[in-house]
Amino acid sequence: MSVLLGSSISRQASELWNKSKHYSRNLNFFPSAASSTDEHELRTQRITTRLFIFLWILSMTILLLYTSLIKVTKTIDVEGPSLVQYSQLNSTYSQTLICPCSKISINYDKFLYVEYTLHQVCSSPFVNQSWIDYLIHFTESNRPKEDFRRTSAYAFQALRIFCELINRTISDSLIQFYSNQYVSASVISRRLFESETKSFINQFRSSMTNRFLLSLAMIGDTTQVNALFSGLQTNYKQSVINDSYNIDINVVTYMECSCASSSTCIQPSSISNYTHPTVLFYVPGFYTGCYVIESLLQSNLECFYSQQCIDKLQGYLSPSSSMNVIALDASLSSVYSIHSTIKELVDNLMIEQWNASTMYERYYTECQPTQCTYTLQRRNDVIYIFTTLFGIAGGITTILQIILPPLVKFLRRKKEQRQPNSGKIKPKEF
């Protein structure tokens, strides 16, 4: 029974194979309008059919591979992105991401804040009025020109003015700086934002310092060029000649430097004996000269960092009573040393610390991007591939149906013309 069943299945498979073989051999997509029994014509049609199937499959295969492997550029829109979304998009699509700002210009004060700290001397007792009044109490104009008691009160008064003027200059400049506007057509990355704002702040600080120092230098040059007299007679000394109305003017010199030729002549400040012209104590780092400001700029605060030096100085000023003054703290971290001159401090606007805070979140909020757009390259999806194939399949079929039949006929005709005669010899006629 099983043998008979196996034999039947084998016979059916053989018949199916023979039918398929016969069908494929006689398959014809290009029959004539009228049924033809011409074997040559039928063979041409079958060859055209097989070539059509081969070229159609080849074309569709190439098209499938092309649409599957090629990368296309696609544009993606994100509506109302948050800062977190923008940060994620920027980290992935930074080259193509564009997020137009709804507010193009933004004031600096919306996302910038600057804090600064001046040198500790500007908040010390040495710029208080009580210390200045204390020194004025011992000021005597008949002291030698280099005596500390003659000019110290005015020197510390000038130091206080420097602190106040610099503080006001920075405050006023910051108000103007905050009113500037940052123009941004689209959102920029956090790194670029911080780099640009840092550049703005550095430029602002540099220009502010240059303006201040230029004004200070102009005042100093004007004073020297016009040979203005110091009220303390530290550059020119006036005296009445023989009780007459004639006044004699003498140029003051400091260590062989004449105030007539230079305004920066200085000499170490000291405490001298009142009755005998002997120096009792040199104030470390402090100078007196043609002008109080010029000598102050060349001085430093070395003595006033030392409580021992201050106590010794006060002992010479008033042995019986002294003002309770605490020295500057030398242990504090500072960009200046105890030997830094007042000029070095002023050249840096006495700034000890300069902290600029940039708030990117506030900038992003002010910018208010309503949409972000970015492009990416990726392969086509399955739906697009099959849609494309189905759309082009009809066109390929039509083209092949038009081109192949005449082409095959033409090629077969050329082939037959090139073949030699069948070999039959035509008899000669006598």
C-alpha positions as CSV (number, residue, x, y, z in Angstrom):
1,M,0.0,0.0,0.0
2,S,2.7,2.4,0.9
3,V,4.6,1.5,-2.3
4,L,1.6,2.4,-4.4
5,L,1.1,5.7,-2.5
6,G,4.7,6.7,-3.0
7,S,4.6,5.8,-6.7
8,S,1.4,7.9,-7.1
9,I,3.0,11.0,-5.5
10,S,6.2,10.6,-7.6
11,R,4.1,10.4,-10.7
12,Q,2.1,13.5,-9.8
13,A,5.3,15.5,-9.0
14,S,6.8,14.4,-12.3
15,E,3.6,15.5,-14.2
16,L,3.6,18.9,-12.3
17,W,7.3,19.4,-13.2
18,N,6.6,18.6,-16.8
19,K,3.7,21.0,-16.9
20,S,5.7,23.8,-15.3
21,K,8.5,23.2,-17.7
22,H,6.2,23.2,-20.7
23,Y,4.5,26.4,-19.4
24,S,7.7,28.3,-18.9
25,R,9.0,27.1,-22.2
26,N,5.9,28.3,-24.0
27,L,5.3,31.4,-21.9
28,N,4.6,34.4,-24.1
29,F,3.9,38.0,-23.0
30,F,4.0,39.3,-26.5
31,P,1.6,37.3,-28.7
32,S,0.7,38.6,-32.1
33,A,-2.6,40.3,-32.6
34,A,-3.6,37.4,-34.8
35,S,-2.7,33.9,-33.7
36,S,0.5,32.9,-35.5
37,T,1.7,29.4,-36.3
38,D,5.0,30.7,-37.6
39,E,7.6,29.0,-35.4
40,H,10.2,31.7,-36.0
41,E,7.8,34.4,-34.9
42,L,6.7,32.4,-31.8
43,R,10.4,31.8,-30.8
44,T,11.0,35.6,-31.1
45,Q,8.1,36.3,-28.8
46,R,9.3,33.7,-26.2
47,I,12.8,35.1,-26.3
48,T,11.4,38.6,-25.8
49,T,9.3,37.3,-22.8
50,R,12.3,35.7,-21.1
51,L,14.4,38.8,-21.6
52,F,11.6,40.9,-20.3
53,I,11.3,38.8,-17.1
54,F,15.1,38.9,-16.6
55,L,15.4,42.7,-17.1
56,W,12.3,43.4,-15.0
57,I,13.6,41.4,-12.1
58,L,17.1,42.9,-12.5
59,S,15.7,46.4,-12.5
60,M,13.6,45.8,-9.5
61,T,16.5,44.2,-7.6
62,I,18.8,47.2,-8.4
63,L,16.1,49.6,-7.4
64,L,15.4,47.7,-4.2
65,L,19.1,47.8,-3.2
66,Y,19.4,51.4,-4.1
67,T,16.4,52.6,-2.1
68,S,17.4,50.4,0.8
69,L,21.0,51.5,1.1
70,I,20.9,55.1,0.1
71,K,20.7,57.7,2.9
72,V,18.3,60.6,2.5
73,T,18.2,63.9,4.4
74,K,15.1,64.5,6.5
75,T,14.0,67.6,8.3
76,I,12.5,67.3,11.8
77,D,10.6,70.0,13.6
78,V,10.2,70.2,17.4
79,E,7.5,72.6,18.6
80,G,8.1,74.5,21.8
81,P,11.3,72.8,23.0
82,S,12.3,73.0,26.6
83,L,15.8,73.7,27.7
84,V,16.3,69.9,28.4
85,Q,15.0,69.0,25.0
86,Y,17.3,71.6,23.3
87,S,20.3,70.4,25.2
88,Q,19.6,66.8,24.1
89,L,19.1,67.9,20.5
90,N,22.2,70.1,20.5
91,S,24.3,67.3,21.8
92,T,23.2,65.0,18.9
93,Y,22.4,67.4,16.0
94,S,24.6,70.4,16.8
95,Q,25.7,70.8,13.2
96,T,22.2,71.2,11.8
97,L,20.1,72.3,14.7
98,I,18.4,75.8,14.4
99,C,16.1,77.3,17.0
100,P,15.1,80.8,16.0
101,C,14.6,83.2,19.0
102,S,11.2,84.9,19.3
103,K,13.1,87.7,21.1
104,I,16.3,88.7,19.3
105,S,17.8,91.3,21.6
106,I,18.2,90.7,25.3
107,N,19.6,93.1,28.0
108,Y,22.8,91.8,29.7
109,D,21.2,92.2,33.1
110,K,18.8,89.4,32.2
111,F,21.5,86.8,32.3
112,L,24.6,88.4,33.6
113,Y,25.6,89.4,37.2
114,V,29.0,90.8,38.2
115,E,30.3,90.9,41.8
116,Y,33.5,92.4,42.8
117,T,35.6,92.9,46.0
118,L,38.1,95.7,46.4
119,H,41.4,95.4,48.2
120,Q,40.9,95.1,52.0
121,V,42.4,98.6,52.6
122,C,39.2,100.1,51.2
123,S,37.2,98.6,54.0
124,S,39.9,99.1,56.7
125,P,40.3,101.7,59.4
126,F,43.0,103.4,57.3
127,V,40.4,105.1,55.0
128,N,38.0,106.0,57.8
129,Q,37.6,109.6,58.8
130,S,38.6,108.9,62.4
131,W,42.1,107.7,61.3
132,I,42.5,110.7,59.0
133,D,41.4,113.0,61.8
134,Y,43.9,111.3,64.1
135,L,46.7,112.0,61.7
136,I,45.5,115.6,61.1
137,H,45.9,116.2,64.8
138,F,49.7,115.7,64.4
139,T,50.0,117.5,61.1
140,E,52.4,120.5,61.2
141,S,53.5,122.4,58.1
142,N,56.8,123.5,59.6
143,R,58.0,119.9,59.7
144,P,60.7,118.8,57.2
145,K,59.3,117.9,53.8
146,E,59.9,114.2,54.2
147,D,58.3,114.0,57.6
148,F,55.4,111.6,57.8
149,R,53.4,114.0,60.1
150,R,53.4,116.7,57.4
151,T,51.6,114.8,54.6
152,S,50.3,111.5,55.9
153,A,46.8,112.7,56.7
154,Y,46.4,114.0,53.1
155,A,47.9,110.8,51.7
156,F,45.4,108.6,53.5
157,Q,42.6,111.0,52.5
158,A,43.7,110.5,48.8
159,L,43.7,106.8,49.4
160,R,40.1,106.9,50.6
161,I,39.2,109.0,47.6
162,F,40.8,106.4,45.3
163,C,38.7,103.7,46.9
164,E,35.5,105.7,46.7
165,L,36.2,106.9,43.1
166,I,37.0,103.4,41.9
167,N,34.0,101.9,43.5
168,R,31.7,104.5,42.0
169,T,33.4,104.1,38.6
170,I,32.8,100.3,38.6
171,S,29.2,100.7,39.8
172,D,28.3,103.3,37.2
173,S,30.1,101.4,34.4
174,L,28.2,98.2,35.4
175,I,24.8,100.0,35.1
176,Q,25.8,101.1,31.6
177,F,27.1,97.6,30.8
178,Y,23.9,95.9,32.0
179,S,21.9,98.1,29.6
180,N,23.7,96.7,26.6
181,Q,21.9,94.2,24.5
182,Y,22.9,90.8,23.4
183,V,21.6,90.1,19.8
184,S,21.0,86.5,18.9
185,A,18.8,85.4,16.0
186,S,18.7,81.8,17.2
187,V,19.6,79.9,20.3
188,I,23.4,79.3,20.8
189,S,24.9,76.5,22.7
190,R,25.9,76.8,26.4
191,R,29.6,76.5,25.6
192,L,29.4,79.3,23.0
193,F,27.3,81.4,25.2
194,E,29.7,81.2,28.1
195,S,32.6,81.9,25.8
196,E,31.0,85.0,24.3
197,T,29.8,86.4,27.7
198,K,33.3,85.9,29.1
199,S,34.7,87.9,26.2
200,F,32.2,90.7,26.8
201,I,33.1,90.9,30.5
202,N,36.8,90.9,29.8
203,Q,36.4,93.6,27.2
204,F,34.2,95.7,29.6
205,R,36.7,95.4,32.4
206,S,39.6,96.3,30.1
207,S,37.9,99.3,28.6
208,M,36.7,100.5,32.0
209,T,40.2,100.3,33.5
210,N,41.8,102.0,30.5
211,R,39.3,104.9,30.7
212,F,39.9,105.4,34.4
213,L,43.7,105.3,34.1
214,L,43.6,107.6,31.0
215,S,41.7,110.2,33.0
216,L,44.1,109.9,36.0
217,A,47.1,110.2,33.7
218,M,45.6,113.3,32.0
219,I,45.1,115.0,35.4
220,G,48.6,114.2,36.5
221,D,50.1,115.5,33.2
222,T,48.0,118.6,33.3
223,T,49.1,119.4,36.8
224,Q,52.8,118.9,36.0
225,V,52.7,120.8,32.7
226,N,51.0,123.8,34.3
227,A,53.3,123.7,37.3
228,L,50.5,123.9,39.7
229,F,51.6,124.6,43.3
230,S,50.8,122.1,46.0
231,G,48.9,123.6,48.9
232,L,51.4,121.8,51.2
233,Q,54.3,123.4,49.4
234,T,55.7,120.0,48.6
235,N,56.8,120.9,45.1
236,Y,57.4,124.7,45.3
237,K,58.2,126.5,48.5
238,Q,57.1,130.2,48.9
239,S,58.7,132.6,51.3
240,V,58.5,136.4,51.9
241,I,61.7,138.3,51.2
242,N,62.9,140.5,54.2
243,D,59.3,141.2,55.5
244,S,58.4,142.8,52.2
245,Y,55.6,142.0,49.8
246,N,58.0,140.1,47.5
247,I,57.6,136.4,47.5
248,D,60.5,134.1,46.7
249,I,59.6,130.7,45.1
250,N,62.0,127.8,45.4
251,V,61.8,124.5,43.7
252,V,61.8,121.5,46.1
253,T,64.0,118.6,45.4
254,Y,63.8,115.0,46.6
255,M,67.0,113.0,46.6
256,E,68.5,115.2,43.9
257,C,65.3,115.0,41.8
258,S,63.7,118.4,41.0
259,C,60.0,118.9,41.1
260,A,60.4,121.4,38.3
261,S,61.4,118.6,35.9
262,S,59.4,115.7,37.3
263,S,56.3,115.2,39.3
264,T,57.3,111.8,40.5
265,C,60.3,112.8,42.7
266,I,60.0,111.0,46.0
267,Q,61.9,110.4,49.2
268,P,61.3,107.8,52.0
269,S,58.8,109.1,54.6
270,S,60.2,109.3,58.1
271,I,59.6,110.6,61.6
272,S,62.2,113.3,62.5
273,N,63.3,114.8,65.8
274,Y,61.4,118.0,66.3
275,T,64.4,119.9,67.7
276,H,67.3,118.2,66.0
277,P,67.1,117.3,62.3
278,T,67.7,113.6,62.9
279,V,65.6,110.7,61.6
280,L,64.0,108.6,64.3
281,F,62.0,106.2,62.2
282,Y,61.6,105.4,58.5
283,V,58.0,104.3,57.7
284,P,58.6,101.1,55.6
285,G,57.3,101.4,52.0
286,F,55.9,104.9,52.5
287,Y,57.1,108.0,50.5
288,T,56.6,111.7,50.3
289,G,57.2,113.8,47.2
290,C,56.3,116.6,44.9
291,Y,52.6,115.8,45.0
292,V,50.7,113.8,47.6
293,I,49.0,111.6,44.9
294,E,52.2,110.9,43.0
295,S,54.1,109.9,46.1
296,L,51.2,107.8,47.4
297,L,51.0,105.9,44.1
298,Q,54.7,104.9,44.6
299,S,54.1,103.9,48.2
300,N,53.0,100.5,49.5
301,L,51.2,99.4,52.6
302,E,54.0,97.3,54.0
303,C,54.0,99.0,57.4
304,F,50.2,98.8,57.8
305,Y,50.3,95.0,57.4
306,S,52.4,94.8,60.6
307,Q,50.8,95.6,64.0
308,Q,54.3,96.1,65.4
309,C,55.0,98.8,62.8
310,I,51.7,100.5,63.4
311,D,52.3,100.6,67.2
312,K,55.8,101.9,66.7
313,L,54.5,104.6,64.3
314,Q,51.8,105.6,66.8
315,G,54.4,105.7,69.6
316,Y,56.3,108.4,67.7
317,L,53.1,110.3,66.9
318,S,51.6,110.3,70.4
319,P,53.5,108.5,73.1
320,S,50.8,109.2,75.7
321,S,47.8,108.1,73.7
322,S,47.1,106.2,70.6
323,M,44.2,105.1,68.4
324,N,43.3,101.4,68.4
325,V,44.0,100.4,64.8
326,I,44.2,96.8,63.7
327,A,46.7,96.0,60.9
328,L,45.7,94.7,57.5
329,D,45.5,90.9,57.4
330,A,48.5,89.5,55.5
331,S,47.2,85.9,55.7
332,L,44.2,86.7,53.5
333,S,44.4,85.2,50.0
334,S,45.1,88.1,47.7
335,V,46.2,88.8,44.1
336,Y,48.5,91.5,45.6
337,S,51.5,91.2,47.9
338,I,52.2,93.4,50.9
339,H,54.8,95.1,48.8
340,S,52.5,96.0,45.9
341,T,52.4,99.7,45.3
342,I,49.3,101.7,45.4
343,K,49.8,102.3,41.7
344,E,49.7,98.5,41.1
345,L,46.4,98.5,43.0
346,V,45.0,101.4,41.1
347,D,46.1,100.0,37.7
348,N,43.9,97.0,38.5
349,L,41.1,99.3,40.0
350,M,42.0,97.8,43.4
351,I,39.9,94.8,42.5
352,E,40.7,91.8,44.7
353,Q,38.0,89.4,43.3
354,W,35.9,89.7,40.2
355,N,33.1,87.1,39.9
356,A,30.9,87.2,36.8
357,S,27.9,84.8,36.8
358,T,26.3,83.9,33.5
359,M,22.8,82.3,33.7
360,Y,22.2,80.3,30.5
361,E,18.8,79.3,31.7
362,R,17.6,82.9,31.9
363,Y,19.0,83.6,28.4
364,Y,17.1,80.6,27.0
365,T,13.9,81.8,28.7
366,E,14.3,85.3,27.3
367,C,15.1,83.9,23.8
368,Q,11.9,81.9,23.8
369,P,12.4,79.6,20.8
370,T,9.0,78.4,19.6
371,Q,10.4,75.7,17.3
372,C,13.6,73.9,16.7
373,T,14.5,72.4,13.3
374,Y,17.2,69.9,12.5
375,T,18.1,67.6,9.7
376,L,19.4,64.1,9.7
377,Q,20.4,61.4,7.3
378,R,19.0,57.9,7.5
379,R,18.0,55.0,5.3
380,N,14.4,54.8,3.9
381,D,11.9,52.8,5.8
382,V,10.1,49.7,4.5
383,I,6.9,51.6,3.6
384,Y,8.8,54.1,1.5
385,I,10.8,51.4,-0.2
386,F,7.8,49.4,-1.3
387,T,5.8,52.5,-2.3
388,T,8.7,53.5,-4.5
389,L,9.0,50.1,-6.0
390,F,5.3,49.9,-6.8
391,G,5.4,53.4,-8.2
392,I,8.2,52.7,-10.6
393,A,7.4,49.1,-11.5
394,G,4.6,50.2,-13.9
395,G,7.0,52.6,-15.6
396,I,9.7,49.9,-16.0
397,T,7.1,47.4,-17.4
398,T,5.9,49.9,-20.0
399,I,9.4,50.8,-21.1
400,L,10.4,47.2,-21.5
401,Q,7.2,46.4,-23.4
402,I,7.9,49.2,-25.9
403,I,11.6,48.6,-26.4
404,L,12.1,44.8,-26.2
405,P,10.0,43.4,-29.1
406,P,11.5,45.5,-31.9
407,L,15.0,45.2,-30.3
408,V,14.8,41.4,-30.2
409,K,13.5,41.2,-33.8
410,F,16.3,43.5,-35.0
411,L,19.0,41.5,-33.2
412,R,17.7,38.1,-34.5
413,R,17.6,39.5,-38.0
414,K,21.2,40.7,-37.8
415,K,22.3,37.4,-36.4
416,E,20.6,35.5,-39.2
417,Q,22.2,37.7,-41.8
418,R,25.6,37.0,-40.4
419,Q,25.2,33.2,-40.5
420,P,26.7,31.3,-43.5
421,N,24.5,29.5,-46.1
422,S,23.1,26.2,-45.0
423,G,25.7,24.3,-47.1
424,K,23.6,23.3,-50.1
425,I,25.4,23.8,-53.5
426,K,23.3,25.2,-56.2
427,P,24.0,23.2,-59.5
428,K,25.5,24.9,-62.5
429,E,23.4,25.6,-65.5
430,F,24.8,24.6,-68.8
